[in-house]
């Protein structure tokens, strides 16, 4: 174009913003309801053109597919949703003190309540648990502890229709591929006749029933232990308990072994020997001066068996020698604190034990961003911290211990503020 408009006069400049404002106010803006309606239409199209071919390929019939999705609705209240056309949320800034003191995880009131109920239910289901231990090799108290932790022994409210949850997350969540696999697995569960869709309830994250199994785990590990021909982890206590035990057995539970022992590690024994990759016979740990906090000797049967050092708060908290079974419990929930919670609760159920003797000190108050800086500095110096994510896992803890020793500090194997400037 060669022509141009004259610049607006002063009066025109004052009127122009007003006109723009009026035009914007009168322009039709997409309402939230309309946006949802459009997304719902895209969802129904996605079911037919995208999901159905995959379900068919996996062996689901068209009749079963239509029946499964006849009443399914998108659940807009679920977290981590990314509707079509919108951008995923930006990565959360790691500037919060997100790892609180580990001690906060072990609520004594909660543990006492779970232990009391667990002891009563272990006695009530003693015959079933004995048969389970004979079949799978997993002690009853471990199974009952997981049952209590996951669903309050089946009393916790598990309100969400699982097909709504999985379908919503498969269609529009930040982990769509994962939930798509779980959704296809859920279709096979319905096809098996183990549960009716109306009874297939789970959590907002897609975990189902009393053991809180994802659908893929259900297909692999759920068992019919009451002999009624159905794997029912929603209403059947025998099926629930046996399914938990089968899960642990398939993950490698070592029959006849405990989960671990709270210990006292002498000052001259480095805390930087932590981790499942640094296992050694428990007899060797004992020979180095490590003793059980209870004063009892390690079982003679454990002397030649592998054990691993675990110091979740470094020198500022309880210390442990754990067995490979500890890491099997972590397969259920990949957290040291979760596995310790289960171990402690199981001990309370079986022996009437109490809290760990070692107290968690004043730890866990640093910002994740500070710990992340430490991890990156340690990596730059050749240390393996595992994943640099601002959370002090065992590789970070032992790297800190080694760095402290190399720099003339007393190793605590835990991130501390006085390290920031020096690192």
ChimeraX attribute file (.defattr): number of C-alpha atoms within 10 A of each C-alpha:
attribute: neighborCount
match mode: 1-to-1
recipient: residues
	/A:1	3
	/A:2	3
	/A:3	5
	/A:4	6
	/A:5	5
	/A:6	6
	/A:7	8
	/A:8	11
	/A:9	9
	/A:10	8
	/A:11	8
	/A:12	10
	/A:13	11
	/A:14	11
	/A:15	12
	/A:16	12
	/A:17	11
	/A:18	11
	/A:19	11
	/A:20	11
	/A:21	11
	/A:22	11
	/A:23	11
	/A:24	11
	/A:25	10
	/A:26	9
	/A:27	9
	/A:28	8
	/A:29	9
	/A:30	8
	/A:31	9
	/A:32	9
	/A:33	9
	/A:34	11
	/A:35	12
	/A:36	14
	/A:37	12
	/A:38	12
	/A:39	17
	/A:40	15
	/A:41	11
	/A:42	14
	/A:43	20
	/A:44	13
	/A:45	12
	/A:46	13
	/A:47	17
	/A:48	12
	/A:49	10
	/A:50	13
	/A:51	18
	/A:52	18
	/A:53	13
	/A:54	13
	/A:55	20
	/A:56	14
	/A:57	9
	/A:58	13
	/A:59	12
	/A:60	18
	/A:61	15
	/A:62	13
	/A:63	8
	/A:64	16
	/A:65	20
	/A:66	13
	/A:67	13
	/A:68	17
	/A:69	16
	/A:70	9
	/A:71	10
	/A:72	15
	/A:73	16
	/A:74	19
	/A:75	17
	/A:76	13
	/A:77	9
	/A:78	13
	/A:79	12
	/A:80	13
	/A:81	22
	/A:82	18
	/A:83	21
	/A:84	13
	/A:85	7
	/A:86	9
	/A:87	10
	/A:88	13
	/A:89	10
	/A:90	6
	/A:91	6
	/A:92	7
	/A:93	8
	/A:94	16
	/A:95	14
	/A:96	15
	/A:97	17
	/A:98	15
	/A:99	15
	/A:100	15
	/A:101	17
	/A:102	17
	/A:103	18
	/A:104	10
	/A:105	13
	/A:106	17
	/A:107	12
	/A:108	13
	/A:109	9
	/A:110	11
	/A:111	20
	/A:112	18
	/A:113	11
	/A:114	21
	/A:115	26
	/A:116	14
	/A:117	16
	/A:118	24
	/A:119	20
	/A:120	12
	/A:121	15
	/A:122	20
	/A:123	11
	/A:124	11
	/A:125	16
	/A:126	13
	/A:127	10
	/A:128	20
	/A:129	23
	/A:130	15
	/A:131	14
	/A:132	23
	/A:133	19
	/A:134	12
	/A:135	13
	/A:136	20
	/A:137	19
	/A:138	27
	/A:139	20
	/A:140	23
	/A:141	24
	/A:142	24
	/A:143	25
	/A:144	30
	/A:145	26
	/A:146	27
	/A:147	22
	/A:148	25
	/A:149	19
	/A:150	18
	/A:151	16
	/A:152	18
	/A:153	21
	/A:154	20
	/A:155	9
	/A:156	12
	/A:157	13
	/A:158	20
	/A:159	13
	/A:160	19
	/A:161	21
	/A:162	28
	/A:163	25
	/A:164	21
	/A:165	26
	/A:166	29
	/A:167	27
	/A:168	25
	/A:169	31
	/A:170	22
	/A:171	24
	/A:172	22
	/A:173	21
	/A:174	18
	/A:175	14
	/A:176	18
	/A:177	13
	/A:178	13
	/A:179	24
	/A:180	19
	/A:181	14
	/A:182	23
	/A:183	27
	/A:184	23
	/A:185	20
	/A:186	25
	/A:187	22
	/A:188	21
	/A:189	20
	/A:190	18
	/A:191	18
	/A:192	13
	/A:193	12
	/A:194	16
	/A:195	17
	/A:196	13
	/A:197	20
	/A:198	9
	/A:199	14
	/A:200	22
	/A:201	24
	/A:202	25
	/A:203	18
	/A:204	20
	/A:205	16
	/A:206	25
	/A:207	23
	/A:208	23
	/A:209	27
	/A:210	31
	/A:211	28
	/A:212	24
	/A:213	23
	/A:214	21
	/A:215	25
	/A:216	17
	/A:217	16
	/A:218	23
	/A:219	16
	/A:220	12
	/A:221	20
	/A:222	25
	/A:223	24
	/A:224	18
	/A:225	21
	/A:226	16
	/A:227	10
	/A:228	10
	/A:229	11
	/A:230	17
	/A:231	26
	/A:232	24
	/A:233	28
	/A:234	20
	/A:235	13
	/A:236	17
	/A:237	19
	/A:238	20
	/A:239	25
	/A:240	29
	/A:241	26
	/A:242	29
	/A:243	28
	/A:244	27
	/A:245	29
	/A:246	24
	/A:247	24
	/A:248	24
	/A:249	19
	/A:250	12
	/A:251	17
	/A:252	15
	/A:253	24
	/A:254	17
	/A:255	14
	/A:256	11
	/A:257	17
	/A:258	20
	/A:259	24
	/A:260	20
	/A:261	21
	/A:262	19
	/A:263	23
	/A:264	19
	/A:265	24
	/A:266	12
	/A:267	12
	/A:268	8
	/A:269	12
	/A:270	17
	/A:271	24
	/A:272	27
	/A:273	22
	/A:274	24
	/A:275	18
	/A:276	18
	/A:277	8
	/A:278	12
	/A:279	19
	/A:280	15
	/A:281	15
	/A:282	25
	/A:283	19
	/A:284	15
	/A:285	20
	/A:286	17
	/A:287	9
	/A:288	13
	/A:289	14
	/A:290	20
	/A:291	21
	/A:292	18
	/A:293	18
	/A:294	12
	/A:295	9
	/A:296	8
	/A:297	10
	/A:298	14
	/A:299	11
	/A:300	10
	/A:301	11
	/A:302	16
	/A:303	15
	/A:304	12
	/A:305	16
	/A:306	19
	/A:307	28
	/A:308	22
	/A:309	26
	/A:310	24
	/A:311	26
	/A:312	23
	/A:313	26
	/A:314	26
	/A:315	19
	/A:316	17
	/A:317	20
	/A:318	22
	/A:319	27
	/A:320	25
	/A:321	26
	/A:322	24
	/A:323	25
	/A:324	20
	/A:325	24
	/A:326	22
	/A:327	20
	/A:328	21
	/A:329	25
	/A:330	18
	/A:331	15
	/A:332	19
	/A:333	12
	/A:334	12
	/A:335	14
	/A:336	18
	/A:337	16
	/A:338	18
	/A:339	22
	/A:340	22
	/A:341	19
	/A:342	25
	/A:343	23
	/A:344	24
	/A:345	29
	/A:346	27
	/A:347	20
	/A:348	22
	/A:349	26
	/A:350	16
	/A:351	10
	/A:352	13
	/A:353	14
	/A:354	15
	/A:355	15
	/A:356	17
	/A:357	14
	/A:358	16
	/A:359	13
	/A:360	20
	/A:361	15
	/A:362	13
	/A:363	18
	/A:364	22
	/A:365	15
	/A:366	19
	/A:367	18
	/A:368	21
	/A:369	18
	/A:370	19
	/A:371	25
	/A:372	19
	/A:373	16
	/A:374	25
	/A:375	29
	/A:376	19
	/A:377	14
	/A:378	19
	/A:379	17
	/A:380	10
	/A:381	11
	/A:382	10
	/A:383	18
	/A:384	16
	/A:385	21
	/A:386	14
	/A:387	15
	/A:388	18
	/A:389	16
	/A:390	24
	/A:391	22
	/A:392	27
	/A:393	21
	/A:394	25
	/A:395	20
	/A:396	27
	/A:397	28
	/A:398	27
	/A:399	25
	/A:400	29
	/A:401	26
	/A:402	21
	/A:403	20
	/A:404	19
	/A:405	16
	/A:406	11
	/A:407	12
	/A:408	8
	/A:409	12
	/A:410	13
	/A:411	22
	/A:412	22
	/A:413	30
	/A:414	26
	/A:415	24
	/A:416	16
	/A:417	12
	/A:418	8
	/A:419	13
	/A:420	13
	/A:421	7
	/A:422	8
	/A:423	16
